Amino acid sequence: MGRGFRELLSATLPNIEVTANIYPNGKFNQCLENAEQICSGLTKQDFVYIMCGTNNTCTLSPNSCPRFNLTPIRNIQKKTNVIVSSILYRHDSLSFQNTNICFTNEYLGHMCQGIRVNFLQCNAFVKRRHFTRH
């Protein structure tokens, strides 16, 4: 899902160093555990953009949300600026999960607000063609 975003950001922000770490099939909490270690050398002049996919939404019953562990985000936030992205909607045979994704994004946005982390609801401007071929 995030493949190609580093190149897009690098082209848009040519004077900024942009790095990316992709975790195919990774769950939200797994990605955050890795992010805490990767971000250990960052400062308040840096930004971390956390974008997770739909791997937490496929087995949920309708109208339920995964319980995210936001402790790693709090730890990262002490050292650097953090932006958490909403989960992008699906555009494949599993698009029926979009209801869960919507509720999950509401939950995640509320949790980020509670710990004063920036939350970017990107479904309004990131379109299907930006991240999938189907």
N, C-alpha and C positions, 0 to 999 in steps of 0.2 A: 504494500500500500504506500509506503513512503519512498519507494525506489524512485529516483530521479529528482526528489525534492532538494537534495543537496546541490545538484547542478543548477536547478532553477534558482535557488537562493544565491548561489555563487554568481550567477549571471546577473541577477538583480542587484546584488550588493558586492560589486567587484573589489572594494577596499576592505572587505570583512573576510576573515578566515572562517569558513564554514566546514564543519566536520559532521559526519553522520554515522550512526550505528543502527543497523537493521537486525531485527531478531525474528526471522520467519517462524510463524506458528507460536511465537512467544505470548505468554499471558501477561496481563497488565502488571501484576505484582512481580513477576520474573524480570520484566523490563526495568522496573523501578529499582530492584535490587542491584542490577547491573549499572544503572545510571548513577547510583550513589558512588560506586567505586570509580567510574569513568570521570565523574565531575569533581573528584577530590582536589585537583589542582586549579580549579576555576576561582575567579574573584567576582566582586560585585560589578566589574566592568564587562563581564561575560553574561550571555543568555543561554539558557537551556530550554529547548522546545521539545516537549514530550508529546508524542503522537502515537497512540496505541490503536490497534485494530479490533476486529470483531471476535477474536478467539475466546473472549469471556462470555459472549452472548449466545452461542449456538445451543447450549443445553439448558438454558433457563426457561422456566415456565413463563407464560405471558405475564406482563406487568410486574416482573421481578427485576431486581438489580443485583449485580455482584457486590460483594462487600470489599471494596478496595482498601488496601493498606497504604495510607498516605504518609506514614512515618518517614520513608525515604525522601519524599518530597519536602517535608519539613526540614530534614537534615540538609538537603541540597540548598534549600532556600536560605539557610543561615550563611552560606558562602557566596551564592550567586543569584541571579534573577531567573525565575522559573515561569514558563508559560506552559500550561497543559492544554492540549487540543482536545476538542470533542472527537468522539469516534465517528468516522465517516460512515454514511449509509452504504448498504450493500446494493449492488446492481446485477445480481446473478440469480441463480435458482434458490438462493437462501435469502432473498430480499424480504421474505415474510418476517425476518428477524428485525426489521427496521423499527417496529413498535418497541421491542426491547431496547434497541439502540437508543431510541428517543428518550425512554425513561432512564436508561443508564446515563445518558448525557446530562439529563436534569439532575440526577443524583450526584454525578461527578462535579458538575458546576456548583451545586450547593455545598458540597464538601470542600471544594477549592475556596469558595467564598468564606467558609468558616475558618480556614487557616490562612486567609489573605494571600492566596496564590492566584495569579492571573489565569483566567480560563477563556479560551478562544473558541467560540461556537463557529466552526469553520464550514459546516454543512451549507451555510447560506451562500458561500462563494467558491468553495472547492467543488468542482463538478466531476461527474463520472469520467469524462475524458482525461482528467488530470491523473487518475490513478488506476484505471483498469482498461483492458482491451475488449471486454465483452459487454 
